[in-house]
């Protein structure tokens, strides 16, 4: 199974932020059959918000490697999907993650309740 990680999930998994993931999410992420995907949009978000998130480039690179993540680009198709995405969420990075998941046809792992408002988006939390 392929899953797209929300930025929040990446920071939790990498130890850059505190919090506990639900058992269901931990089990899925521990499954060797699960392909854990991170959008380059999440890396951009962390870079722009690095002071607020208290995360450095080296931490992000190391965690992505240690967690064996597949990093995918933010493509023109992902961008075009933003045009028809309802404005239910104001955060542009979350909107990019949502559009990526919809275009790729994969679920997103995230705890943001606003994600569930998007028709066709499967959210695992």
N, C-alpha and C positions, 0 to 999 in steps of 0.2 A: 504494500500500500504506500502511496506517495502522500505526504502531508506537508503543508506550508506552515512554517512557524511564524507567528506574530512576533514582532520585535520584543515585546514583553516576555514571551516564552524563551527567546534566545537569551535575554539577560538573566532570567532565572536559572536556566540550564548552565550558563557559563559562570554563575556565581557572582555576577556583577550587581545583582540586586537580591534582596531578601524576599522570601515568600515560599509557599509550598504549592506544588502542582498536584492536582487531583490524582488519585490512584489510577484512574482510567487512563489519564494522559501519560503517567509514568510507565504504565504497562505497555502502551502503544509505542512510546519512544524507545523502550528497552528491547522491543521485538526486532531481531535482526532483519526481518522481512520489510520493515518500515523504512522507506527512503525519506529522510528528514531534509526538507528543502528550505532554504533561506533566500528571500528575494534581495537583490542588490538594493532595493528601496529601503530595506531594513538597515543595511550598512550605511546608506546615506543618512537615514534618520539618526543613527547612533553617532555618526560623525558630526552632524549639525548640532545635536543635543548632547555632545560628549561631556561638557562641563556639568550640565544638569544630571546626566546619568552617571557621572563619575566613572567613565569608561574610556580607555585609550585604544588607539589603533592596534597596538600590539596585542592587547587582550582580546579584541575582536578576531584578529587573524588566528591567534592561538586557539581560542575557543572553537572557531569554525572548523579548524583542523582536528582538534581533539574530539569534537562531537561528530566527526565524519559527515559534515553537512554537504549537500549539493547546493551550490550557490548558482542561482539563475539570474539572467539579466532582466531588466525592466524593458520590455520590447515595445515597438510601435503598436502591436495589437493590444498590449496591456494599457497603453496610453489612450488608444481610441475607445476602449471600453469605458473609460472615465466619462466620456461624453454622455452615455446613456445611464450611468450609475446614479440612482436617486441620491439626493443630498441629505441623507439620513445621518451622516457622520461628518464633522467639520475637519478633523485632522487629515491633512493631505497624505501623510504617509500611510495611515490606516486605509484610506481610500485606494491607494496604490496597491496595498496588500490584498484588499478585497477584489479589486479588478484583476489582479494576477491570479488569484485562486479561481475566479469565475472563468477566465480565459483558459487556464490550464485544466479546468475541470477537476480540481482537487480540493479536499477539505482544508480548512485553516484551523490551526490549534491556537486558541486565544481565549482570554477571559473577559473580553470587552462585550458587554451585553448588547451593545448597538450593532455588532456584527450580525446577530441573529435576525435583524430587521430586513436584511437583504435577501430578496427572493432568489432562490437557486443556490445560495451559498451554504455549504455544509460547514458547521462549526463544531469542533470537538473541544469540550471542556468539562 
